[in-house]
Structures are given as C-alpha cells and as structure tokens.
Amino acid sequence: MRVRAWLIFILCALHLFISQLYRATNAVLAPWLISDLSLDTQDLGLLSAGFFYAFSVSQIPIGIFLDKIGAKRIMIALSFVGMAGALMFSLAQGLAVGLAGRLLIGVGMACNLMGPLKLMTEWFTPKVFATLSGLLFAIGTLGNMVSATPLVLMAERFGWRLSFQAVIAFHLLITLALFWVVRDRPDDRPSRADSPGGSPREDSLFGRLGTLMGSRDYWIISAGTFVRYGTHAALQTLWAGPLLMEVLGFSSFQAGNILILLNFGLIIGGPLWGVVSDRLKTPKWIIAGGLLLLALITFVLRELPPGTSQLTAGAVFLAFGIVSASGMHVYAHVKSLFPKEMAGAAMSGTNFFTMMGPAVFLQGLGIAMQMIYPEASRGPDAFGTALMICVLSQAVIGGLYLFTRSR
C-alpha cells in the first residue's frame, strides 16, 4: 500500500505540474501571442484570465461531487477536456478561438489541485498533510519553471504552437498512467457510502456548501487566497514578462531566467512553510505573516528602476516566490476547521476563490492599465499603478487574516 500511495502522490504532482505549465505559458509567449493573434494589452489580460475564470467556476460542481464521485474519475474526464482546449489554443488565429481554448484548458485543469489533495487525505495521515501538500506544490511549481526559459527556447526553435502540442502529448501520457495506477482510497478503508455519516446538513449535496457559506473563517481564508494567489499569478502568468522586458529592459531570455527564480522560490517555500505549519500545529500565522511581507516585497518590486541589474531583480522575484509559498497552506487551514467528510467541499470552496483571484487581477489590472494610460498601457507608470493596487490588497487582507481561528 505504501508503494501505491507514493505512486499516486507522484502522479498527482505531475498533474499539478501540467496545470501550472498550462496556466503560466502566456507570460513568456506574450510577444508571439500579441503578434499572431493580433492582441492589445486588454485582450492579452482577458486571454490569460479566461483560464482562471473557467477554473474557478468549475470548483462549484467539483466541490459538490468530489466527495461523492471520487477524484480519479473527475481528473481523467476533465483532463481530456483540457487537452482538447490546448489543441484548440495551439491552432488559434485570433482572440475568439484562443479564448475558447483557454477556457477549456481552465475547465480541464480544475481538479488537478483538489483531486490530489483529496487523494492525499485518503492515502496519508493528517499529521503529514501540510508537509506533503507543500511538497506537492513544490513539484507542481516545476511546471512554472518549464514555462519560463525552457519554453522560450522551445518556442524559438520549433514555434510556440508545436511546443504547446508537445505539452499535450505529455499530458496524455500522465492521464493514461493515472487511469492505470490510481485508486480513490486504500482497499481497507470504507467508501463514503459505507462510512458513518455526519449531520444531515453535512451529508446533503448542497448542505456542505451552506455550512461553508455560514463560516466567517471560510470567507476570510477565501479572501486571503483570492488576493495572495491573484496578485501572485497575475505577475507570474502574464504581467511579469512585459514588466521585465518592456519596463526594466531585460531580454526574453533574461526575463525567463528571472521568472525561474520566482518559481524556485516557490519550490523552496512550499515544503519549508509546510514543515513550519506542522510544527506550529496551524498554518494561520505563516499565511497572515506571508501576506503582510508579500505587500512589502511587491512595493520593492514597484520601485525597481529601468536598468536594474539582473541579480537585483532576480533576488526580489526569488523572495517573492519564497514568501508567496506560505499562502499555499490555506487548504490545510480550511481543512482543519471542518469535518473530514467535508474535506473536498471545504478545499474546493476555498479553491474557487484561489482561482478567481488571478482571473480578476489579470483582467482587472489589464483594464486599469489600458484605461488610465491608454497611450502607454505597458509603461512604467501603468505598472506602478498596477503594483500599488496589489500592495494595498495584500496589506489589508493580511491584517484581516490575523482574526481567523486555528485548530
């Protein structure tokens, strides 16, 4: 059983890897997308936000059915939807088809975090959940790293469309492996249907969502992850590329290397904060402190002038990644506040806001930059305004997070 548990963990990590890869591609592919699909700044923001809108809305049915149907079947079915969307995106000639493809990719990746977390709940003990979830996020973050310099090199050599289709082929392989290897729970563990039930409200299909909606902690935790991942992903998956290349003057190759440092920071921070969280018996303090510190780092990023050295910019992005990784543990936090029978619903409900954050910040920042600075929507002043919006959001919600409960 231990061997199967770790094989399941590896396949779960690979599915999170592919999700992270898909969602972050637009940051380094932006020059090709602007040219080939005839996009402006607002269009580019919408194209990237489409993934997150579809992903977040999909959390509602996933939250309802994940505990009932099981992670394996949902992950496999949605993976094929994602591959169809990725193929559509790779063949797009304009915004409409490209956006449709990104929407389908978002739906297809929607269970590639909640599914693995649900499987880990079944196959591993609660005392190691935060540590393993941190390791899961760290491995998944390798997808962001591949979407940086390696993807630039592939796109320059083979074209961005063929490079995207190579990702689809890898996605197909790991989906087939998931089909053959994964089980929803160990053979000696009863299914949900055979287990003693909770209260009638918690056992009803929509009752779990109602329980979440009535919890103050759920709303604060959800607001925290909305802002933390919203500002993080807006930078990582799109706006960091134009900021580094068009404002700070780095080449696409240098920008890719700096983005790798951001992702390397996530890889360091995920397991690190997971261990700290397990030692503290709660992730509350690392999440609240992380949001406040992230506001400071984002402000430092805002103040970087054109001509900043690659070393300095890399250090800021590395620090951003390490600190931002603390917010990955909102799932361990919200999971600890609700019964095990509600684990899937609680984590999926929170993940709705995790993924809605990037959609709102990606598109919202793009609209703000385009409207306030129509003649220089990707200039220094436009990015300064966008980053200040991020700073204020992080600071306010970081203070609010201090009032959540821990268990």
C-alpha positions in Angstrom: 0.0 0.0 0.0 2.8 2.4 0.8 4.3 1.9 -2.7 0.9 2.7 -4.3 0.4 5.7 -2.1 3.7 7.2 -3.3 3.0 6.3 -6.9 -0.3 8.1 -6.5 1.4 11.1 -5.0 3.9 11.3 -7.9 1.1 11.2 -10.5 -0.8 13.8 -8.6 2.2 16.0 -8.5 2.6 15.5 -12.3 -1.0 16.6 -12.9 -0.4 19.7 -10.8 2.8 20.2 -12.8 0.9 20.2 -16.1 -1.8 22.6 -14.7 0.9 25.0 -13.6 2.6 24.7 -17.0 -0.6 25.5 -19.0 -1.6 28.4 -16.8 1.8 30.2 -16.9 2.7 29.9 -20.6 1.3 33.3 -21.6 3.9 35.2 -19.7 6.8 34.2 -22.0 4.6 33.6 -25.1 3.1 37.1 -24.9 5.2 38.6 -27.8 4.2 35.7 -30.1 0.5 35.9 -29.0 0.3 39.6 -29.4 1.7 39.2 -33.0 0.0 36.0 -34.1 -3.4 36.7 -32.6 -3.4 40.5 -33.0 -3.9 41.3 -29.3 -3.7 44.6 -27.4 -3.0 44.9 -23.6 -6.6 44.4 -22.6 -7.0 41.4 -24.9 -3.9 39.8 -23.5 -5.2 40.2 -20.0 -8.6 38.6 -21.0 -6.9 35.7 -22.8 -4.9 34.9 -19.7 -7.8 35.5 -17.3 -10.0 33.1 -19.3 -8.2 30.1 -17.8 -8.8 31.2 -14.3 -12.4 32.2 -14.8 -13.2 28.7 -16.1 -11.0 27.0 -13.5 -12.7 28.9 -10.6 -16.3 28.4 -11.7 -15.6 24.7 -12.2 -14.8 24.5 -8.4 -18.5 24.7 -7.6 -19.5 21.3 -9.2 -16.2 19.8 -8.1 -16.8 20.9 -4.5 -20.2 19.2 -4.7 -19.3 16.0 -6.4 -15.6 15.3 -5.4 -16.5 13.6 -2.1 -19.3 11.7 -3.8 -17.8 10.5 -7.1 -14.1 10.4 -6.2 -11.0 12.3 -7.6 -9.8 9.7 -10.1 -12.8 9.8 -12.5 -13.2 13.6 -12.3 -9.5 14.2 -13.0 -9.5 11.8 -16.0 -12.6 13.2 -17.6 -11.5 16.8 -17.2 -8.0 16.1 -18.5 -9.4 15.2 -21.9 -11.4 18.4 -21.9 -8.2 20.3 -21.1 -6.3 18.5 -23.9 -9.0 19.5 -26.4 -8.8 23.1 -25.3 -5.0 23.1 -25.5 -5.1 21.8 -29.1 -7.7 24.5 -29.9 -5.5 27.2 -28.4 -2.4 26.0 -30.3 -4.3 26.3 -33.6 -6.0 29.7 -32.9 -5.6 32.6 -35.3 -7.4 35.2 -33.2 -8.7 36.1 -29.8 -12.1 34.3 -30.0 -10.7 30.8 -30.7 -7.7 31.4 -28.4 -10.0 32.4 -25.6 -12.3 29.4 -26.1 -9.2 27.2 -25.9 -8.0 28.8 -22.7 -11.5 28.4 -21.2 -11.5 24.7 -21.9 -8.0 24.3 -20.5 -9.2 26.0 -17.3 -12.1 23.5 -17.0 -9.7 20.7 -17.8 -7.2 21.6 -15.1 -9.9 22.4 -12.5 -9.5 19.2 -10.5 -5.7 18.9 -10.7 -5.2 20.5 -7.3 -8.3 19.5 -5.4 -8.2 15.9 -6.7 -4.6 15.4 -5.5 -5.4 17.0 -2.1 -8.5 14.7 -1.7 -6.4 11.6 -2.6 -3.7 12.6 -0.1 -6.5 12.9 2.5 -7.4 9.3 1.8 -3.9 7.8 1.4 -1.8 9.7 4.1 -2.2 10.6 7.7 -3.4 14.1 8.8 -0.2 14.8 10.7 1.8 15.0 7.5 -0.8 16.7 5.3 0.7 20.2 5.4 4.2 18.8 4.7 3.1 16.7 1.8 0.9 19.4 0.4 3.9 21.7 0.5 6.0 19.1 -1.4 3.1 18.6 -3.9 3.1 22.4 -4.6 6.8 22.4 -4.9 6.8 19.7 -7.6 3.9 21.3 -9.3 5.8 24.6 -9.4 8.3 22.9 -11.7 5.6 23.4 -14.4 6.0 27.2 -13.9 9.8 26.8 -14.3 9.4 24.8 -17.6 7.0 27.5 -18.8 9.8 30.1 -18.4 13.3 29.7 -20.1 12.7 26.1 -21.4 9.5 27.1 -23.1 11.1 30.2 -24.6 13.9 28.1 -26.1 11.4 25.6 -27.5 9.2 28.3 -29.0 12.3 30.0 -30.6 13.4 26.6 -32.0 10.1 24.9 -33.0 7.5 27.7 -32.7 5.1 28.2 -29.9 2.3 26.2 -31.5 4.3 23.0 -31.9 5.8 23.5 -28.4 2.3 23.7 -27.0 1.3 20.4 -28.8 4.3 18.7 -27.2 2.9 19.6 -23.8 -0.4 18.0 -24.9 1.4 14.7 -25.7 3.0 14.6 -22.3 -0.4 15.4 -20.7 -2.0 12.4 -22.5 0.7 10.1 -21.1 0.3 11.0 -17.5 -3.5 10.8 -17.8 -3.3 7.2 -19.0 -0.9 6.5 -16.1 -3.5 8.0 -13.7 -6.1 5.6 -15.1 -4.0 2.5 -14.6 -2.4 3.3 -11.2 -4.7 5.5 -9.0 -7.4 4.3 -6.7 -9.6 6.7 -4.7 -8.8 5.1 -1.4 -7.0 2.1 0.1 -8.8 -1.2 -0.1 -9.1 -1.5 3.7 -10.7 1.9 4.0 -14.5 2.1 3.7 -16.0 4.3 1.0 -18.0 7.4 1.8 -21.2 5.5 1.3 -20.1 2.8 3.9 -18.8 5.3 6.5 -20.9 6.7 9.4 -22.5 9.9 8.3 -22.2 13.4 9.8 -25.1 15.6 10.4 -27.9 15.6 7.8 -26.9 19.0 6.7 -23.3 18.0 6.2 -24.4 14.8 4.3 -26.7 16.6 1.9 -25.4 17.6 -1.6 -25.8 21.3 -1.1 -25.7 21.3 2.7 -21.9 21.3 2.7 -21.7 24.5 0.7 -24.3 26.0 3.0 -22.1 25.2 6.0 -19.1 26.8 4.3 -21.1 30.0 3.5 -22.1 30.4 7.1 -18.5 30.3 8.4 -16.7 33.7 8.9 -13.3 31.9 8.8 -14.1 30.4 5.4 -14.7 33.9 4.0 -11.6 35.4 5.4 -9.4 32.4 4.3 -11.0 32.6 0.9 -10.3 36.4 0.7 -6.7 35.7 1.7 -6.1 33.2 -1.0 -8.0 35.3 -3.6 -5.6 38.2 -3.0 -2.4 36.2 -2.4 -2.7 33.9 -5.5 -4.5 36.6 -7.5 -1.6 39.0 -7.3 1.0 36.3 -7.5 -0.5 34.6 -10.6 -1.2 37.9 -12.3 2.5 38.6 -12.1 3.8 35.1 -12.7 1.5 34.1 -15.6 1.5 37.3 -17.6 2.5 40.7 -16.3 6.0 39.9 -15.1 7.0 39.2 -18.7 6.1 42.7 -20.1 7.3 44.3 -16.8 10.7 42.8 -17.1 11.1 43.2 -20.9 9.4 46.4 -21.7 9.9 48.4 -18.5 13.1 47.1 -16.9 14.8 46.4 -20.2 15.6 42.7 -20.0 15.7 40.3 -23.0 13.2 37.5 -23.2 15.9 35.0 -22.2 16.9 37.1 -19.1 13.2 37.6 -18.2 12.8 33.8 -18.4 15.7 33.3 -16.1 14.3 35.8 -13.5 10.9 34.0 -13.7 12.7 30.7 -12.9 13.9 32.3 -9.7 10.4 33.2 -8.8 9.4 29.6 -9.2 12.5 28.3 -7.5 11.4 30.4 -4.5 8.0 28.6 -4.5 9.8 25.3 -4.6 11.9 26.3 -1.6 9.0 27.9 0.3 6.3 25.2 -0.2 8.0 22.4 1.8 9.6 24.9 4.2 6.3 26.5 5.3 4.7 23.1 5.3 7.2 21.9 7.9 6.8 25.1 9.9 3.0 24.8 9.8 3.1 21.2 11.1 5.4 22.2 13.9 3.1 25.2 14.9 0.0 22.9 14.6 -1.6 25.6 12.4 -0.8 27.4 9.2 -2.6 30.6 10.3 0.4 32.6 11.3 2.6 31.8 8.3 -0.3 32.7 5.9 -1.1 36.0 7.7 2.6 37.0 8.0 3.2 35.9 4.5 0.6 38.3 3.1 2.0 41.3 5.0 5.5 40.5 4.0 4.4 40.0 0.4 3.0 43.5 0.4 6.4 44.8 1.3 8.2 42.8 -1.4 5.7 43.9 -4.0 6.3 47.5 -3.1 10.1 46.9 -3.5 9.4 45.5 -6.9 7.3 48.5 -7.8 10.3 50.8 -7.0 12.8 49.0 -9.2 14.0 51.5 -11.9 14.9 50.7 -15.5 18.4 49.4 -15.8 18.1 47.4 -12.6 20.7 44.5 -12.6 19.5 41.0 -13.3 20.9 40.0 -9.9 18.8 42.5 -8.0 15.6 41.7 -10.0 16.2 38.0 -9.5 16.7 38.4 -5.8 13.3 40.3 -5.5 11.5 37.7 -7.5 13.1 34.9 -5.5 12.0 36.5 -2.2 8.5 37.0 -3.7 8.3 33.3 -4.5 9.5 32.1 -1.1 7.1 34.3 0.8 4.2 33.7 -1.5 4.5 29.9 -1.0 3.2 30.4 2.6 -0.3 31.0 1.1 -0.4 27.5 -0.4 -1.3 26.2 3.0 -4.8 27.8 3.1 -6.1 24.3 2.2 -4.5 22.7 5.3 -6.0 25.6 7.3 -9.6 25.4 6.0 -9.5 21.6 6.0 -8.6 21.6 9.7 -11.8 23.7 10.6 -14.4 21.3 9.1 -15.2 17.6 9.4 -13.3 15.1 7.2 -16.5 14.3 5.3 -16.4 17.9 4.1 -12.7 17.9 3.1 -13.4 18.0 -0.6 -16.1 20.6 -0.4 -14.1 22.8 2.0 -10.9 22.8 -0.1 -12.8 23.2 -3.4 -14.9 26.0 -2.0 -11.7 27.8 -1.0 -10.1 27.0 -4.3 -12.9 28.7 -6.1 -11.6 32.0 -4.7 -7.9 30.9 -5.2 -8.5 30.7 -8.9 -11.0 33.6 -9.2 -8.3 35.8 -7.8 -5.9 35.5 -10.8 -8.9 36.0 -13.2 -9.9 39.2 -11.6 -6.4 40.6 -11.1 -5.2 39.6 -14.6 -8.1 41.2 -16.4 -8.6 44.0 -13.9 -5.0 45.2 -13.9 -5.0 45.0 -17.7 -8.2 47.1 -17.9 -6.9 49.6 -15.4 -3.6 50.0 -17.2 -5.3 50.4 -20.6 -7.9 52.9 -19.3 -5.7 55.1 -17.1 -2.7 55.1 -19.5 -4.2 54.5 -23.0 -1.1 55.7 -24.8 1.4 53.8 -22.6 -0.5 50.9 -21.2 2.6 48.8 -20.7 4.8 51.7 -19.5 6.4 52.4 -16.1 3.6 54.5 -14.7 1.0 51.9 -15.7 2.9 49.1 -14.0 3.5 51.3 -11.0 -0.3 51.8 -10.5 -1.0 48.1 -11.1 1.6 47.0 -8.5 0.3 49.6 -5.9 -3.2 48.0 -6.2 -1.5 44.7 -5.4 0.3 46.1 -2.4 -2.8 47.6 -0.8 -4.8 44.5 -1.4 -2.1 42.2 0.2 -1.7 44.5 3.2 -5.4 44.8 4.0 -6.2 41.1 3.8 -3.0 40.2 5.7 -4.3 42.2 8.6 -7.7 40.6 8.4 -6.3 37.1 8.3 -5.0 37.6 11.8 -8.6 37.2 13.0 -9.2 33.7 11.7 -9.4 30.7 14.0 -6.9 27.8 14.2 -7.4 24.3 15.3 
